[in-house]
Amino acid sequence: MTQFVLVAGAWLGSWAWDEVVSDLRAAGQGAHALTLSGLAEKRRDEPVGQQTHVQDIVGAVERLDLRDVVLVGHSYSGIPVGQAAERIGDRLARVVFVDSNVPADGESFVSAWPDGRAAVEASIAEHGGFWAPLTAEEYAGQGLTDEQISRIVAGATPHPGETLTEPARLERPLGALPATYIKCLLDWPEPSPDVAELLKNEHWRLVELNTGHWPMFSEPHELARILLNATMNP
């Protein structure tokens, strides 16, 4: 049995994966959605760094003694998921990046996003060390219904700022890991340059999904199908 470990992006908790988890379990696979420290039901006021998020993922895999693991990281969470993937050793079957950032050794979330860095850092400074969630208007054009947008906005919590500025730590090239990258076309039609370079590796596969940046809400059943297919056709 494949064990999927799913981690949502900034502002979101395990609840974001509810529909995807249901489909994966209905297909006879294990599915474990995680909430990272400082978010949703794990929200707290003290600082939380990126390496804490990496350990959240590694710790869950080890605590549950999971094998044949497919780590799934969406958006921001591709950074801690990519680091966790190399740290769980032979427990890993594959890592799936869902329209996500990917880690680079010594680089942070904001250093890989130069156009938006000033805005993110300003939000962190203004909101006591946290990145403020998006407003409903900022989800426009992403293939979401009004009801889906309302659900995201209602469930979102401020994101710990230090996780966005702390550099990633990789022991080996990310391209050596077996990986699938899911590109959501409404968000931006082409993979970022760093992802495009990684896709040149024989271990990486690209899958395109005609929806916006939050497919666990806009296309949960298709996303679950892609995840299942990634394990059958690595």
C-alpha positions, 0 to 999 in steps of 0.5 A: 500500500502506498502511503501519501503524506500531504502538506498544504502551502502557506496559511493552510492546514490538513483540512485543505486535503479533505476531498483528496484524502477521501479519494486516495483512501477510497482507492485503497491507499494510505493518506495522511494530511499534515498540519505544519507547526504554527498553522491552523490547529497548531497555531502559536505565537512563538517563532517557528522556523522552516527546519521545524516544518521539515522535522514535522514531516520527517517526524510524522513519517517515522512516528507512523512507521510509514513505508512506500511513502509519497510526499506531496508538497503544495506551494510553499510546502514544496520547500520543506517537503523536498528537504524531508524527502531526502531525510526519510531515506528508503521510506521514500517512493516518490515526491510530488510537488503541486505547483510548488516552490522547490528547495535550493541549498542555502536559499529561502522561499523569499530569495527564490521569489524576488518580485514578491520578496518586498511585499512578503517581508513587509507583511511579516513585519506589519503582522508581528512576524507572520505573513497575512493570508490572502483576501477573497479578491486575490483568489480570482482567476484561479478556477475556484467557486465563490464557495471554495474561496470562502472556505479557504479564506475562513480556514486560513491562518497567518503563516510563520514568517521565519519559515519563509526567510530561513534557508533550505538545507540539502545534502544532495542534488534534488534532481536525484530524487524520484519526483513528479511536478504538477504545473497548474496552468491558470496560475502560470503556464510554464514551470519556473526556471529552477523547476524547468532545470530539474525536469531535465533529470531522468527521475523527474516527470511533468504533469499539467493540470488545467486549473489554478494554484489551489487544485485540492479545492478546484479539482480535488478528484483530478488531483487525486487521480494524478497522484495515484497515477504517479505511483503506478507510472513513476 
